[in-house]
Amino acid sequence: MFEINSRKSDLALAIIDSVISNKAKMTFNKAEMLIKRARRIAPEYIFVSDALAELYIEKGESLYKVK
């Protein structure tokens, strides 16, 4: 069971790293979808929620700058 959770964590982390590395090339919706997918894979890991929160903050800041 530990190995399965470890693999889930690794997969979720790989997805998050991919989003972080390619965030400038993708839309907020695409980044959000990928982070939520990582959250479904490993919901108990805080780094997934942190990445989603950071994305929402960035989206809010970009929308605020537009006004």
WOPENOR-V763014 format. One line per field, one symbol per residue. ss: DSSP state (H for helix, E for strand, L for the rest). A space follows every 50 residues. Layout:
ss->???
This chain:
ss->LHHHHHHHHHHHHHHHHHHHHHHHHLLHHHHHHHHHHHHHHLLLLHHHHH HHHHHHHHHHHHHHHHL
